[in-house]
Amino acid sequence: MVHKVIGPDVTIEKVTEMGRRLGFEGDAGFIWEGEKIAMVDRSGGEVRQFAVWVNSGAVEYHFVEPDKLYPSTPPSLPSDEEAKEIATRFLAEAGLLPPGVYASEVVVGGSYGGIEGEWVGHLLVRFDYEINGFPVTGLGAKFGVRIGDKGEVVNMFLVWREVEPYGKIPIKTPHEAYQELVAGGGSCVSCEKAVVEKISLAYWMEVCSEKQEYTVPVYEFKGKCLDENGEYLEDFLGWCEADP
């Protein structure tokens, strides 16, 4: 099934309403040559920014101070389960948790190194969702909340597009898609040698700056990039369109 993207209705009035739910004061306005509508809040003594991408409806929120993400002293961070609960509650209360989106994993969001050693600066709570029972992938498949000292939400980046069924198309077999990738088709992480360990169907999501009319099925390839000696370098990720 191909799905049609329901274009986002991003206006100054709607962004202002969203910002108010996050405690932002002041007015919203266009930035980045009209690509975003943003609000800046200084009411709490710290500078925060909230922005919505006009072409996709993607949402950004962050503190301007970098030490929120990379504190110069070890922060007090919640457990993984507590971090999931904090992030989920924050999004729900702000009206930014679409149906079917759920916290899937917690990873180290960033580390800080200083004279006293190195420590985890913040946690990243990743969220997943599906379209028609298949996961979302691609350059725009980003939906995460970053948790800092004492469980404070210090950053979030949410890409989510509302879709509706459009029509069915025939698709390649996994073997055909793999052969296409080996022959240089599709796109993938650049590495000299890769071992593909998993092939699965998913729906492609464009980056937040782009307008997207349809979500189409793709084959996603996961595995490992290896050096000339067969040693692991990094995770391998590749895609190939599923339609013939």
N, C-alpha and C positions, 0 to 999 in steps of 0.2 A: 504494500500500500504506500502510495505517495501522499503526503499531507500538504495542504496549503497553509501557509503562515498567515495568521490574522494580523494585519499590520498594527503596530502599537500606536496608540493615540497619546503622544507625549506633548503636553502643553505646559506653559508656565504655571497655570492654575493648578494642574494636577500634581506637578512636582512640588509646588508649595504645600499642597495638602499632605503629600507624603512626608515632606521634611518636617512638618509640624508634629507628625506622629513620632518623630525621632527627637523632638525637643528643639528643633531649629527655629530661630527667630529671623526676622529680616525678610528680604525679597529674593525670589529666584530670577535668574537671567541666563541668557545664552553665553557660552564660552566655546573655545576651540573652533572658532569660525562657524558657529552654529551647530556643531556636531553634538553638543551636550547642553542640557539645562542644569544649572547648579545653584546650590545655596551654600553660604559660608556662615558659620555660627561662632561667635566669640563670647557668648553670654556666660559661660562657665569658667572663664579665665583661660581656657584652652581653645585652640582653633580647630574646628572640625569642618569637613566639606562633605556634602552629599550631592551626587550628580546622577542624571539619567541620560543615557545615549538615545538620541532622537530616532535613529534608524532601526534600532532593535528593542528599545525599552530596557536594556541592561542597566543595572544599578550599581553605583560605587558609593562607598562610605569609608572615610578614614580621618584620623587625626593627622594634622600637619607635622607635629613633633615626631621625628623618627625614633626617639628613644621609647616610644610606646611599643614599637615592634622589636627594637633591639636595645633593651635597657642596659645601662652600664653596671648594674648590680643584679645578682640573681633574683628573678621574679618569683612570686608565689603563684604557681599555676595549678589549675584544677586537674582532677583525674580525667581520663579520656571520656568516661561516661558523663561526668559532670560537665565537661566541655560541650558534649553533644546537647545536653539539656539546656545549657546556657544559650548556645547558638540557636537552637530550635525555638526557644521561648522568645528570644530577641526578635527573630524574624516574624514569628506569629503575632506578637504584640504590635509590630510595625506594619502589619498587613503585607509582608513581603515573602510569605511562604505559600507558593501555589500548591494546589492539590496534587498529591502524588510525589512531592519532593521530600526526601528524607535524608537525615544525616547518616552517611555510610561508613566513614572512617575518620580517625584523628591521627595526624602526622605532625612531626616537628615542622613548624612553619618557618623558623629561622633561628640561628645561633649567634651568640656574641662572644668574642674573644678579647680578653684584656690581660692586664698584669696578674689579676687574681685567678686566671684560668679561662675556661670556656664553659658556657651554659646555654640551655635552651632559652631563647628570647620570647617565643610565643608559640602557641599551638594553632594548627590549621584544621578546622572541621570541614571536611568535604561532604557535599550533598550530591545525591544522584537522583535521576528520574528517568522514566521510560516513555516512549511513544509507541503505542500499539503493541506493548509487551516487549519492546526491544530497547536497549540502552541508547543514550545519546553520546555521540563522539564528535571529534573534529576540533578545529582551532578555537571554536566558540563554546566548547563543552566545559565551561568553568562556572562553578557555583560553590562558593566557599566563604567561611567566616573565620576570622583570626581572633584568637582569645589571648589576652595579655595578663599582666599582673592582677592578682586578686579576682580573676574571672571577668575582667572588663573586655567587652567587645571593642577592638581597636581598629578593625578594618573588615570590609566585606566587598566581594565582587560577585555579582549575580547575573548570569546570562540565562534567560528563559524566554522562549517564544511560545505563544499560544497557537495551536494548530488545529486543523479539522481535516477529516478524510477527504481526499480528492479523487483518487482512482488507483486501480491496481495495474502493475506492469510486470512483465516476465523478468526474471533475473538469471544471472550466470550461476553455474555450480561453484562451490568453493574451490574445486580443482582448477577450473577455468580462471577464476580470479587470482589464484596463487600463481599460475603460469604467466598471467599478465603482469603481476608485480615483479616476478623474476626477470621478465623481458624488459623491464624499465618503465612499465606503465604505472599509473597511480602515483602516490606520493608516500614518502617514508622518511624516517630519521636517517641521516647520512652516516653510514659506517662501512668499513671495508668488507666485513663479513657479518652475517646475521643468521641466527637460528630462530626460525618461526616455530613457536610452541602452541599457539592458539589462533584459530580463525573463527570469527563470529560475525553475525549480521548486526548492524546498528544504524542509527539515523544520523545524518551529517548536520552539524550546527555550525553556521558561519560565525566569524569574529563579530564582536559587539558593534564595530563601526560600520558594518555592511548591512544593507537591506537584503532580506532573504524572502523569496516568494514561496519556495517549496522546501520541505525536508524530504530528501531522497534516501533510499537505503544504500548503504555501502558495506563492503566487507572490511573488517578491522583485523589487522594482523599484530599479534603481540609476541615478543620473544626477547632475545638478548643480542646485543652487539658485542662482537669479540675482536680482540687484536690479532696480529699475525701469528701469535703463539696459542691462540684459542682461549685466551684469558678474558673474563668478563670485563666490559668497559662501562656499559650503561644499558638500560632497557631499550628494546627495539619496538617501534610503533609505526605501522604503515596502514594505508587505506587504498582501496580500489573501488570504483563505482560498481554497484551490483547489477545495473541494467546492462544488457548486451551491447 
